[in-house]
Amino acid sequence: MHVGAPKGKKHRVFSQEEKIGYIEAFLKSHKSGRQYAKDAGLDYGCFCRWLKAYHEEGRDGLASHRNRCGNRYAALHTSKNLDELGQLQLRMAKVEADIARLKKEYQVKGSGSQKEFVTGSGKSFRSSKI
């Protein structure tokens, strides 16, 4: 099964305006979604996701979601344009995540078959059930 762009080709990225153009042209045409996507050179599954987002959220549903992805704590180290409030909010979120991890009362050391679970009291054990 092929996923993504073919080897050596760039992944196609569509702007919100391009997506809206394809959707509106489809709605004016009298073709099936599959036939329109094929004629336009679009992946049918991707086109269906655009249609669903357009019907559920309107034009805003076709906006890029790339800014919601990735490690949100990376901005603490890489972003120099965050204001003081933004930095404090990110730090608080990171501390809350650390507290939630520590409430589990164990840490994981090693990886694979060498994975070891160390409890808060210093006892260590190996288990594949945790």
N, C-alpha and C positions, 0 to 999 in steps of 0.2 A: 504494500500500500504506500502510495506516494503522499508525503505531507510537506506542504510549503512549496517554495519556488524550486525549479529544477537546479541541479548543481551548476554553479557558475553564473546563474542569473540572479539579479537583485529581486528582493521581495517587493511587490507592488504595494504602494501606500496611496490611498485615495483621500483627498481632502473632503470636508463636509459638503462643499459645493459640488464636487464631482459626484458624490453619492446621491445628493438631491437631484442632480441632473439625470442620472440613470433611473432613479425611482420615478421621477415625473414623466420621463420618456416612456417608461414601461406602462405607467398608468394610462397614457394616451394611446398606446399601441393596443392592438387586439390579439396579442400573442400570449402564449402560456409563459409562466415565469421561467421554466426550464429552457424554452426556445429563445426567449429574449436574452437570458444570461449567456447562452451559447453564441448567439449572434453578436452580442456585445463583447464577447471574449472574457466574460466574468465567470468565476466559480459559482455554481448554482447554490451551494450551501452558504457561501458568503453573502450572495445576493438575497437569499431568504432571511438571513439575520438582519440585513439592512431593512428589508421590508417590514419585518416584525418590529424592529426598533422604531421605524417611521410611523407605523400604525399605533404603537403603544405610547410613544413619547413625542411624536411629531419631529420637526427638524432638529430639535435638541438631542434626540436619540441617535443621530448620526454623527455627533461630534466625536472627536478623538478622545479615547480613554487612556492614552499612554501616560498621562501625568498621574494616574492612579496606581500604576504598577510599580513594582520594585521595592527595594528596601527603603522605607520611609525614614529610617534612622541615619542613612548615609548622608542626608543633608546636614547633619550635625558636623560632619567632618569636611564636606566638600563645598557646601554653599556658603559663600561669604556675603550674600545679599539678604540673608534672613535678618529681620529685625529682632530686637531683644525678646519680644513676646513670642515670636515664632520659635526661637531657640529654646526658650523655657518650656514651651508646650511639647517640643520634641523630646527634650530631656525628661520631662515628667512621664511621657508615654513610655520611654525606654526604661525608666525606673519601675514603672508599674508592671511592665513585662518581666523584668528581672525578679520582682517580688513574687509574681505568679509562678515563675519557674522555681524559685527557691522554696515556695510553699510545698512543693512536691517532696521536699526533704531528701532529695538525692541528686547527685550529679553524675553525669555519664562521662567516663574517661575511656579513651581508646576508641577503636572502631572495628567493625567486622567481628571476627571470632575473638578478638582481644578486648571486646567491649566489657567494661567493668562498671558497676553501679556502686557509688560510694554514698553512704547515708550521712546525715548531718552529724551523727555521733562518731563518725570515722570508720565504721565497719564497712567492709567492702564485700560484694558478692557478685556472682555472674548469673545472669538469667536471660533467657530469650523471651520471657513472658511479659516483661515490662516495656 
